[in-house]
Amino acid sequence: MPKLVLKFENAVLREVPVGAKEVSIGRSPDNGLVIDNPAISHYHARVFNEEGRLMLEDFGSLNGTFVNGQRVKMVTLKAGDSVAIGKHTIVVSDSRDLDGFASGNGGTRPAAPKINETVMLDTKERREFLQKVAAVGESSQVAPARLKVPTIVVRKGKTNQREYSLNDKLTVVGKSAMATVKLRGWFAPRVAVQINRRDDHSYYIGAADKVPTVNGVPIAHPTKLSSGDVIAVAGIELEFVYRD
């Protein structure tokens, strides 16, 4: 069974096996492999098995994921590959490689922590996608333009910036400290709306302190967003799009 060996400089911090379920990587404590570093996104990347191949997918993180020195969006992994995330390194190993590594240092391998993994979705689209990757070659990576980055574009209103990449599972619109899209103004709500990324990487918007409209229609329940949808709430207009 392949394993992910998390290292900082020369120290081995953690070992996580990758079985039938995916291992998510990020700063949030509910990831399978938690890396507590400000350079890491809350939900940064994931490693999963698909059609007998070990795959890595970056979730559109701000600082990126690098495999053997090359920034990737999605790539096939093999034993010996080095994944750089922030200042940490994840070495891909199978059980035999790891046993040799441990004995060579004359020590006992640290026990693998309890893993909180997310069930991998087996969709027709992903299976077809992986077949295309396999046809190109074992170490091929997806061109960045093929994986779109979900983005909020501010069309109207006062916010702290004009565009926001949706890198985390939860995106808050408001003036609270936890907000990603920060509203300005005395009467701006603390949490106007929330946008959630689901396990299939679709995005749903839901009301909080305010009831938003999507394309002019008020929403009372969580509503799936499509590229080009216009959200109006608390005096601002936001457009949900996918960037190359």
C-alpha positions as CSV (number, residue, x, y, z in Angstrom):
1,M,0.0,0.0,0.0
2,P,1.4,3.4,-0.9
3,K,2.2,5.8,1.9
4,L,2.7,9.6,2.2
5,V,5.7,10.5,4.4
6,L,5.4,14.1,5.7
7,K,8.8,15.6,6.4
8,F,10.1,19.0,7.5
9,E,13.8,19.3,6.6
10,N,15.2,16.0,7.6
11,A,12.6,15.1,10.3
12,V,9.8,12.6,9.5
13,L,6.6,14.1,11.1
14,R,3.9,11.6,10.0
15,E,3.1,8.7,7.8
16,V,-0.3,8.2,6.2
17,P,-1.3,5.2,4.1
18,V,-3.4,5.8,1.0
19,G,-6.0,3.0,0.5
20,A,-9.4,2.9,-1.1
21,K,-10.2,6.3,0.3
22,E,-8.6,9.6,-0.6
23,V,-6.4,11.5,1.8
24,S,-7.0,15.3,1.8
25,I,-4.1,17.6,2.7
26,G,-4.3,21.0,4.2
27,R,-4.3,23.2,7.3
28,S,-7.8,22.5,8.5
29,P,-7.9,19.9,11.3
30,D,-10.4,17.7,9.4
31,N,-7.9,16.8,6.7
32,G,-6.4,13.3,6.5
33,L,-2.9,14.9,6.5
34,V,-2.8,18.1,8.5
35,I,0.0,20.6,7.9
36,D,-0.1,23.4,10.3
37,N,1.6,26.2,8.3
38,P,0.2,29.6,7.1
39,A,1.5,28.9,3.6
40,I,-0.9,25.9,3.3
41,S,-4.5,26.4,2.3
42,H,-7.2,25.0,4.6
43,Y,-8.0,22.4,1.9
44,H,-4.9,22.4,-0.3
45,A,-4.8,19.1,-2.2
46,R,-5.7,15.4,-2.1
47,V,-4.1,12.1,-3.0
48,F,-6.3,9.2,-4.1
49,N,-6.3,5.9,-6.0
50,E,-8.1,5.7,-9.3
51,E,-8.0,2.8,-11.8
52,G,-4.9,1.4,-10.1
53,R,-3.0,4.7,-10.2
54,L,-2.0,7.0,-7.4
55,M,-3.2,10.5,-8.2
56,L,-2.6,14.0,-6.7
57,E,-5.0,16.9,-7.3
58,D,-4.3,20.5,-6.2
59,F,-7.5,22.3,-5.1
60,G,-6.5,25.6,-6.7
61,S,-4.3,26.5,-3.7
62,L,-2.8,30.0,-3.5
63,N,0.8,28.8,-3.1
64,G,0.6,25.7,-5.2
65,T,1.7,22.1,-5.1
66,F,5.0,21.0,-6.6
67,V,5.9,17.4,-7.6
68,N,9.7,16.9,-8.2
69,G,10.1,20.7,-8.6
70,Q,7.2,21.2,-11.1
71,R,4.0,23.0,-10.2
72,V,1.0,20.7,-10.9
73,K,-2.8,20.7,-10.9
74,M,-3.3,17.0,-11.3
75,V,-0.6,14.3,-11.8
76,T,0.1,10.6,-11.4
77,L,2.4,9.8,-8.5
78,K,4.9,7.0,-8.1
79,A,7.1,5.7,-5.4
80,G,10.0,8.1,-4.8
81,D,8.2,11.3,-5.9
82,S,8.7,14.3,-3.8
83,V,5.7,16.6,-3.2
84,A,6.5,20.1,-1.9
85,I,3.8,22.1,-0.1
86,G,5.0,25.2,1.5
87,K,8.1,24.4,3.5
88,H,7.1,20.8,4.0
89,T,7.8,17.8,1.8
90,I,5.7,14.7,1.2
91,V,7.6,11.7,0.0
92,V,5.6,9.0,-1.8
93,S,6.6,5.5,-0.7
94,D,5.3,2.0,-0.7
95,S,5.5,-0.2,2.4
96,R,8.8,-1.8,1.3
97,D,10.4,1.5,0.7
98,L,9.3,2.8,4.0
99,D,10.6,-0.2,5.9
100,G,14.0,0.2,4.3
101,F,14.0,3.9,5.2
102,A,13.2,3.2,8.8
103,S,15.8,0.4,9.3
104,G,18.5,2.5,7.6
105,N,18.1,5.1,10.3
106,G,18.3,2.5,13.1
107,G,15.0,3.7,14.6
108,T,11.4,2.8,14.9
109,R,9.0,4.2,12.5
110,P,6.6,6.7,14.1
111,A,3.1,5.3,14.4
112,A,0.7,6.5,11.8
113,P,-2.0,8.7,13.3
114,K,-5.7,8.1,13.1
115,I,-6.8,9.3,9.7
116,N,-9.9,11.3,9.0
117,E,-10.4,10.5,5.3
118,T,-13.1,11.6,2.8
119,V,-14.8,9.0,0.6
120,M,-13.6,9.3,-3.0
121,L,-16.4,9.9,-5.5
122,D,-16.3,7.6,-8.5
123,T,-17.9,9.6,-11.3
124,K,-18.1,8.9,-15.0
125,E,-16.4,12.2,-15.8
126,R,-13.4,11.5,-13.6
127,R,-13.0,8.0,-14.9
128,E,-13.0,9.3,-18.5
129,F,-10.5,12.0,-17.4
130,L,-8.1,9.5,-15.9
131,Q,-8.2,7.4,-19.1
132,K,-7.0,10.4,-21.0
133,V,-4.2,11.0,-18.5
134,A,-3.2,7.3,-18.8
135,A,-3.1,7.6,-22.6
136,V,-0.6,10.4,-22.4
137,G,1.8,8.7,-20.0
138,E,2.4,7.5,-16.5
139,S,4.0,10.8,-15.3
140,S,1.9,13.2,-17.4
141,Q,0.3,16.2,-15.7
142,V,-2.8,18.1,-16.7
143,A,-2.2,21.4,-18.4
144,P,-3.3,24.2,-16.0
145,A,-5.8,25.6,-18.5
146,R,-7.8,22.3,-18.3
147,L,-8.5,22.8,-14.6
148,K,-10.6,25.9,-13.9
149,V,-10.3,27.9,-10.8
150,P,-13.6,28.9,-9.2
151,T,-13.6,32.7,-8.7
152,I,-15.9,35.4,-7.3
153,V,-15.7,38.7,-9.3
154,V,-17.0,41.8,-7.6
155,R,-19.2,43.7,-10.2
156,K,-20.6,46.3,-7.8
157,G,-20.1,47.4,-4.2
158,K,-17.4,47.9,-1.6
159,T,-15.1,45.0,-0.8
160,N,-11.4,44.7,0.1
161,Q,-10.5,43.4,-3.4
162,R,-12.0,42.8,-6.8
163,E,-11.6,39.1,-7.2
164,Y,-11.4,36.1,-4.9
165,S,-10.4,32.5,-5.7
166,L,-12.5,30.0,-3.8
167,N,-9.7,27.8,-2.3
168,D,-11.5,26.6,0.8
169,K,-14.6,24.5,1.5
170,L,-16.3,27.4,3.1
171,T,-16.4,31.0,1.7
172,V,-18.0,33.6,3.9
173,V,-19.2,37.0,2.5
174,G,-19.5,39.7,5.2
175,K,-17.4,41.9,7.4
176,S,-16.6,39.3,10.1
177,A,-13.0,38.3,10.8
178,M,-13.6,34.9,9.2
179,A,-15.0,36.4,5.9
180,T,-13.1,35.7,2.7
181,V,-15.1,38.3,0.7
182,K,-14.9,41.2,3.2
183,L,-17.6,43.9,2.9
184,R,-17.0,47.5,3.8
185,G,-19.4,49.9,5.4
186,W,-21.0,50.6,8.8
187,F,-24.1,48.6,8.0
188,A,-22.6,45.6,6.2
189,P,-23.7,42.3,7.8
190,R,-21.1,40.2,9.6
191,V,-22.1,37.2,7.5
192,A,-24.2,38.0,4.5
193,V,-24.1,34.6,2.7
194,Q,-22.0,31.5,2.7
195,I,-20.7,29.5,-0.3
196,N,-19.8,25.8,0.3
197,R,-17.8,23.5,-1.8
198,R,-19.2,20.0,-1.8
199,D,-17.3,16.7,-2.1
200,D,-18.0,16.6,-5.9
201,H,-16.4,20.1,-6.2
202,S,-19.7,21.8,-6.9
203,Y,-20.4,25.2,-5.2
204,Y,-23.7,26.0,-3.3
205,I,-24.7,29.4,-2.0
206,G,-26.9,29.7,1.1
207,A,-28.4,32.6,3.0
208,A,-27.1,33.8,6.4
209,D,-27.9,37.2,7.8
210,K,-29.4,38.2,4.4
211,V,-31.3,36.5,1.6
212,P,-29.3,36.8,-1.6
213,T,-30.6,36.6,-5.1
214,V,-29.0,34.6,-7.9
215,N,-29.7,36.0,-11.3
216,G,-32.5,38.1,-9.8
217,V,-34.2,35.2,-8.0
218,P,-34.3,35.2,-4.2
219,I,-33.0,31.9,-2.7
220,A,-34.5,30.3,0.3
221,H,-32.5,27.1,0.2
222,P,-28.8,26.2,-0.8
223,T,-28.6,26.7,-4.5
224,K,-25.9,25.3,-6.9
225,L,-23.9,27.9,-8.7
226,S,-23.0,27.8,-12.4
227,S,-20.4,29.8,-14.2
228,G,-21.8,33.3,-15.0
229,D,-24.3,33.4,-12.1
230,V,-24.7,36.8,-10.6
231,I,-25.2,37.1,-6.8
232,A,-26.8,40.2,-5.3
233,V,-26.7,40.7,-1.5
234,A,-26.2,43.5,1.0
235,G,-25.8,46.1,-1.8
236,I,-23.1,44.2,-3.7
237,E,-23.1,42.2,-6.9
238,L,-20.8,39.2,-7.3
239,E,-20.3,37.0,-10.4
240,F,-19.3,33.4,-10.0
241,V,-17.0,32.2,-12.8
242,Y,-14.3,29.7,-13.6
243,R,-10.9,31.1,-14.4
244,D,-8.2,29.4,-16.5
